[in-house]
Amino acid sequence: MAGGNAIRGTRVGAGPIGESERGETAPRERISYYCSNGHETKPSFAAEAEIPESWDCPRCGLPAGRDNQSPPAPPRNEPYKTHLAYVKERRSDADGAAILEEALGRLRASREL
């Protein structure tokens, strides 16, 4: 006698196949979505479910819409900003020069002591 596993030749979750065991399946409909790369995706939805206007393309990850002629544009990716770029957005060059002069004045004063 080999092993103590009584269930052989089946997989987890396997059982009697049939609608009588699980109940009736809900009526479904397949909806086509198109991304800007030309991919078509056809997820299925329950007939009474609210159909979303957009869906993420499983092949490229871009948003897909239901209109084949005008799919949604890809999202605009903002480049990474450095700390200096954020500072320059908040301060003018004149402000930066004034702050630099103040810091240099303090540095020079501390050296004289």
Residue pairs with C-beta under 8 A, 6 or more apart in sequence:
15 21
19 25
26 46
26 47
26 48
27 46
27 47
27 48
28 44
28 45
28 46
28 47
29 44
29 45
29 47
30 42
30 43
30 44
30 45
31 42
31 43
31 44
31 45
31 51
31 66
32 40
32 41
32 42
32 66
32 68
33 40
33 41
33 42
33 43
33 54
33 55
33 57
33 64
33 65
33 66
34 40
34 41
34 64
34 65
34 66
34 67
34 68
34 71
35 41
35 57
35 59
35 60
35 62
35 63
35 64
35 71
35 72
36 62
36 71
36 72
36 73
36 74
37 57
37 59
37 60
37 62
39 57
39 59
39 60
39 64
40 68
41 55
41 57
41 58
41 59
41 64
43 55
45 51
53 65
53 66
54 63
54 64
54 65
54 72
55 63
55 64
56 62
56 63
56 64
57 63
57 64
62 72
62 74
62 75
63 72
63 74
63 75
64 71
64 72
65 71
65 72
87 96
88 96
91 99
